[in-house]
Structures are given as C-alpha cells and as structure tokens.
Amino acid sequence: MRATKHYLICPKEYQNQFSIQMKEDLEKFILENDNVEYEDIVQFFGTPLELANFYLSQIPADELNRYKTKLKYSFIICAIILAMILVSIIILLLFKDLKEPETIYIHESVELLDKYIE
C-alpha cells in the first residue's frame, strides 16, 4: 500500500478512499487465501504502479489536472521563497562583513578641535 500511495498523485480525499478500499480488499484476499506472500498479492492486484495507474484512471481528468497544476504552482512558489531566503542570507553575510563606521565621541571631538585651533 505504501508503494502504491507513492504513485498516487491526486487529492488527499482520493488517497484516503484508496487506502480504505485497498485495506478492505487486502484483508479479504488474505482471509480467503492461506500463506499469502507479497508475490501473491502482486500477482492478484498488480504491481504498485499498475494499481496506482488503474486507480488514477478512475478519477475525473479535470480534477487530476487541477490538482497537478496546484502542485506545480506550489512547488514553484516554494522554490522562489527558498531562493529569496538564500539571497537574503548571502546579502546579510556580505553586509555583516562591512566594517561599521568608527564612532567619535564628543569629548574626543573637542580634543581634536582644540589641537587644530592651537
């Protein structure tokens, strides 16, 4: 089920429905057959990729396209935000290395002015 869920690129509600239905089907298959192994399950249900493709073919295409578009835009937005954070960190590190201007206090300024006047 985990391997199949990896291939299910669809809204969460469909993934949850798949999990519930697949769990029921697996339990039924295991109860009806003795000494079930992974190979038996794959032979009956198909590989995780085949099972995911079959399930995805049952979902309306417009919903899948909408979900994939949202997913793509979310990925792009995250990439832009990460790039902005990286640039901000680089700029912060560059400006941190710049030396702060030396502060001259009033007392020292008066002493300097007195020297120039004399």
Residue, then its C-alpha position, 0 to 999 in steps of 0.5 A: m500500500r505504501a508503494t502504491k500511495h507513492y504513485l498516487i498523485c491526486p487529492k488527499e480525499y482520493q488517497n484516503q478512499f484508496s487506502i480504505q478500499m485497498k485495506e478492505d480488499l487486502e484483508k479479504f484476499i488474505l482471509e480467503n487465501d492461506n500463506v499469502e506472500y507479497e508475490d501473491i498479492v502482486q500477482f492478484f492486484g498488480t504491481p504498485l504502479e499498475l494499481a496506482n495507474f488503474y486507480l488514477s484512471q478512475i478519477p475525473a481528468d479535470e480534477l487530476n489536472r487541477y490538482k497537478t497544476k496546484l502542485k506545480y504552482s506550489f512547488i514553484i512558489c516554494a522554490i522562489i521563497l527558498a531562493m529569496i531566503l538564500v539571497s537574503i542570507i548571502i546579502l546579510l553575510l556580505f553586509k555583516d562583513l562591512k566594517e561599521p563606521e568608527t564612532i567619535y565621541i564628543h569629548e574626543s571631538v573637542e580634543l581634536l578641535d582644540k589641537y587644530i585651533e592651537 
